[in-house]
Amino acid sequence: MAKEDAELIRILNEALSAEYGTLFLLPRHMAQVRDEETRRQLHLIAEVELEHAEKTAQMIVALGGVPKGDLPNLKPRSGVREILEAHLEGEREAIATYERAAAACRDPETRKALEEMKTDEEGHQRLLERALARL
């Protein structure tokens, strides 16, 4: 395995761990949110994050690696503002991670998929910013 592929696999496993963490926390956080629109948006984010986890794991396997998405040290939040701010920070981190992965990627198709996932995360960021503004 090329050194570049090993680095990309490391970054992708980092992304996979973050996606798993989000997927683990979102249902718990959605249960605390009373606003139906905000809950709906969080549910939409969860659906996309599941797709991202699946795609990321497939990319790792295609590169010859093993998906090692571990749950990060999760910190459940309470209160709508705290929940939204935590997920907003997670989206910012995801954007940076997918940006690093795309920069480390040599395959144009995989790079395009990583850039699309980054764009999805930027959309989530905007959704969360709007939800925070409504509070």
N, C-alpha and C positions, 0 to 999 in steps of 0.2 A: 504494500500500500504506500502510495506517495505521501510525503510529508504534508503536502497541501491538503490531501484528502483526510489525513488524520486530524488536522486542525479544523477542517470543515465539520467532520464528524463530532469533534468535541463541542463546537459551537452549536451544532444541531441538537446534540443531547442536552445542552443547556436550555435551548428553546423548548425541547420536549418536556423537560422538567417544569419549566414555567407554565406551559400549557396545561399539564396535569394538575399543577397547583391551583390554577385558575378554575379548572373544571371541578376540582374538589370543593373549593370554597363558594363558588357561585350559587349553588342551590341553597346553601345555608344562608347566604346573604340575601338572596331573593325572598326568602321566607320572612325576612325582617322588614322588607320594603312594602309600604302600604300603597304607594302611588302605582296605579296599574300601568301607566305608560313607562315609568322607570323599570318596573319589573319586566315588562314586555321587552324593553331594550336589553336588559341584562340577559334575558332568555335568548334573544337573537345573538348576542355576543357569545354565549355558551355554545350555541350550535356551530358558529364559525370556529371557535377555539377547538372544538372536537375535530373538525375537518383539518385544522392546522396540525393537530397532534398526529392524526393519521398520515397526512402528507409528509410530515417531518420524519416519522418513523420509516416510511417507505424510502425516503431519500437516504437515510442512514444505511438501510439494508442495501440499496442500490450502490452505495459507495463501498460496500464490503464491511460495514461496521455492524455493531449490535446496538439496538435502541436501549438506552439505559436511563430512561426518564424516571428519575426518583422524585418523590414528593419533596419539595423544598421545605424548609422550616416555616410552616404555615402559621399565620397569626390571624385567626378569625377576628373580624371587626364587629362593632355594634354601632348603631346609629347610622342613618342614611348618609350623612355627610362623610363620616369616617369610611364607610363602605365604598362610596363612590370615589373618594380621594385615593384609597388604597388600590382600587382597580385602575384608576387613571395612571397612577405611578407604574402599575404593572404593564399597562399598554405602552407607556413611554419606554420601559425597559425592553419590551418585546420589539418595538420599532428599532431600537438600537441593535438588538441581537440579530434580527433578520437582515438589517443593513450590513452588519459584520459578516454574516453568513454569505450574503450575496457578493460582497467584496472578495471573499475567500474562495468563491466558486468558479471553477474553470468551465463548466458545462453551461452553454447558453440557455438551454431549456430549463435546467434546474435553477439557474440564476433568475430567469423570468418568473418561475413559480415562487421563489423566495421574495422577489420584489412585489409580487401580487399579494403575498401574505403580509408583507410590510404595509402595503396600501390598505389592506383590511384592518390592520391594527391602527393605522392613522384614522380610519373611519370610526373605529371604536373609541379612540381618544376624543374625537369630536362629539360623539354621542354622550360620552360621560361628562365632557365639559358643559354641554347644553343641559344635561340633567342637573349638574351642580348649580348652574346659573338659575334654574327654576326654583331652587330651594330658598 
